[in-house]
Amino acid sequence: MSEMIRTQIYLSLEQHDELKRRGEGSKKTMASMIREAVDHYLAEEQAPSPFPVDDPLFDLIGAIDSGPTDVSENHDAYLYNDPHK
């Protein structure tokens, strides 16, 4: 394990209670759960976007009329040509 630096943080009562409850269930310390959460946050921030900003496919967004906007409500009328909307 790498060198640890002691850090003080403030948690809401709800956050503290939930971490304590989860720690009892998983046999983990509150500090280890907080470190895991920080690691997850830092990894997420460093992950490159799966969609490059200069991707030409982004030029297609909004280029096509999407058609009717009530398909979810009137799907039977569109699927079965039902005149009883």
N, C-alpha and C positions, 0 to 999 in steps of 0.2 A: 504494500500500500504506500502511496506517496505521502509526503509530508503534509500534515494537517495544520490548518490555521484556525484558531478559535474565532468564531464570529457570532455576534448576538443579533437575533432578529425578533421582530414583534409579529405575533400571530393573533388573529381574532380568537375569541373563546371557542367559536364553532370549529375553526381550523385545528386548534390545539386538541379539542375533544375528539374530533374525527381521526386525527393522526394517532392519538393515544389508543383509541378503540381499534384501529387497523393494526397498530403495532402489537397489541395484545393478541390479536388473532393470527398474525403472521410471525410472531416472535422476532420482530425487527425493532430496532431502536428508532425513536423519532428522528434522531440525527441521520441515521442511514437512509430513512425514507426521504428526508429533505435533500440529502446528497443525490439520491437517485433521481428525484424530480428536477434538480438543477442540471444534472447530466443530460437528462432527456430534453430539457429546454435548450441547452447549449447545442446539442446535436441537431435539434430541429432547426435552430437558427442558422447553422452552418451548412445544412443540406442544400445543394443546388436545386433550383427549380427544375422540375421535369419538363417544363415548357420553355425553350429558349425565347428570349424577348424578341429576337429578330426572325422568328419562325414565320414563313409566308402564309401558313394556314390561318394565322390571326387576322389576316386581311379579309378572310371570308366571313368573319363575324359581322352579322347585320346585312350582308350582301344579298340575302335571299328572303323573300316574303315568307313568313312562317305559316301562312294560311289561316284557317279558322282558329279562333281563340277559345272556343267553347267545346272542344273535342272531349275533354274529360267529363263534362256534364251531359253531352248528347252523343256519346259514342255509339249507341245503338242506331241512331239515325244515320250516322256516317258509315257504319259497318254493314248494316242490313237494309239501307235505303228505306228506313221506317219513317212514314210520313207523320207519325204521332210524336213529334218532338216533345 
